[in-house]
Amino acid sequence: MNHNAIYALYSNVVTIDDTAGAFDAQGNKVEIDLTAVNAWVDPDTYKYQRAAEYPSIPDQLDTLYHSGLDAWKAEIKTVKDKYPKP
């Protein structure tokens, strides 16, 4: 079960058990539309993709020192262009 999708789509859900289902604050079972859950796309995905692909901070500082601000900006822009904000 995609917990992030369930929490995003069902604001009343406070706990999720992969076997038992989703529940509200009073312990009542919340019926989930699995088609909607499976179709949900995390709007922050681009952030995780960028973070994984950016050069490390030491490498970025090295680029700044040796190649200058324009070279550093170009490195960062390449990643930003590859994973644009939705």
Order of alpha helices (4+ residues) and beta strands (2+ residues): alpha-beta-beta-beta-alpha-alpha-alpha-alpha
